[in-house]
Amino acid sequence: MDTEQKYSISQWEEPERIYADLKKLTSQPIYEISEEEHKRVLEHFDTKCAGSKRIATEAKNFIPGGVQHNLAFNYPFPIAMAKAEGAYMYDVDGNEYIDFLQAGGPTILGSNYPAVREEVKKLLDECGPVTGLLHEAELLLAKEINKHMPSVEMFRMLGSGTEAVMASLRIARIATGKKRIIKVGGAYHGWSDQMVYGLKIPGTRQFLESHGIPGSGYRLTDEVRPNDLKMLERMLKINRLKGGTAAVIVEPVGAESGTRPISFDYNKKALELAHKYGALFIFDEVVTGFRLGLGGAQGYFGVTPDLTVFGKVIAGGYPAAGGVGGLKKYAGLMAAGVATGKHRAYVGGTLAANPLSSLAGYLTIKEIEKTNACVKAGQAGDRLTAGLKKLVEKYNLPYVVYNQGSIVHLECTGAMSFDYSSFCLLKSVLGVLKNKPMVMERKVAMEHMGAAYMANGIVTLAGSRLYTSLADTDEVIDEALRRFEKVFATVVKTDKGLVK
Ligand SMILES: Cc1ncc(COP(=O)(O)O)c(C=O)c1O
């Protein structure tokens, strides 16, 4: 194992304690901010965020749901941002926030990092944002990725992580001649038809989010229980009777960015199992690539995947962040050109690999190397996690706190901690139906907590995840902890969140 302070994670925590604590959390009533505090929070938004309210109210008429992002904070209404810089965000009313959303993860250097911005500006002046033809920055980026992740012998840049996952599955099907794909329940691999299956809560298959997708879209997708190698092997065996598995795709620190943590040796063993049954092993490093370390999760876990999917940091927080790479024999199957005459995996994208995104990605990786950003962001994550754990203890709360370096999890309600994984469809459906009201109550409480954090100047990802960056100095983290304490001090035990 190669962990010598090159990676964001100082020590891997095996998942047993976390799963046990999450189970305890969901078998207790919800602890959330008191009703009086909730009223104060709503008042805060009404009086201090009038500009956001005006924009959000009008946006409802022109934008579906009033926001463009699934990760947008939208309770009691979305906050309109004016500026993101370093560790902070500022809304249109001039309120300042410590930013642990970090746009969902791409800004490992902190938002709008000056050294990258200045070069991007120059490129815009000299070249413009797009040419549609080859630009040297594409080569620089592909070589830079290969330097740090030798398994990525070739790299194709695409417009998003979603597209890159689609490409990786197509390659796997060509390479193996098989069709089925196994993913882990709860994992997010973008929103393509075949991957919106078993989203967020393991075992929910098509019942939670697959509306509008024909059954044929996910007919060849299977999900297995998180951190369960036995179930993975059983699924691989069953699939042999159905024509075989083309790929096993995993998120390296566990489904939904580590919300479903795994044992350290899970990835290595899952890879061995995939290969044993003739499937490719795909590492979806959209979140972990150049966040866990320059070597990505594959360097950290000592795993050589057949294909690696990239997104987020790959364009340094600039648009069109996606790509897939791997061993030449697989990645080479995406050969481009009007007609190659090859049996190839067809991929494309008008703005994919534009000079701006390619250069921003390349410079970002260079800056990560120069500043040791992944390790520093991980230290900030450790400090935040330790501080939150102390607060949870001080206020005697059942909350569960853990981190994988710069990915910090703060589970206050356990809304996402249920699991219906099973080979039996009926069992899953009954489980979902039985627990639906309790999950919904927990989701509402999670929104209340998220709103309280926001009113106290902390932006989180959906009230339960926090990404740290190079910009999160000790002072920033300590200030964030003071703000968290203000919220935790108002938390009370409710009678909600259990099956009645
Ligand atoms: C692990 C993982 N894979 C794929 C995606 C999809 O990437 P994108 O949002 O760029 O389409 C995401 C997005 O959050 C992700 O976290």
The ligand as a Gaussian input file, in Angstrom:
#p B3LYP/6-31G(d) Opt

LIG

0 1
 C      -18.959000       9.005000      -8.702000
 C      -19.635000       9.853000      -9.732000
 N      -19.730000       9.394000     -10.987000
 C      -20.308000      10.110000     -11.965000
 C      -20.827000      11.356000     -11.708000
 C      -21.469000      12.147000     -12.809000
 O      -20.671000      13.218000     -13.178000
 P      -21.295000      14.505000     -13.879000
 O      -22.098000      15.218000     -12.857000
 O      -20.108000      15.287000     -14.343000
 O      -22.117000      14.009000     -15.014000
 C      -20.741000      11.884000     -10.412000
 C      -21.280000      13.209000     -10.105000
 O      -21.380000      13.652000      -8.996000
 C      -20.142000      11.108000      -9.396000
 O      -20.063000      11.550000      -8.129000

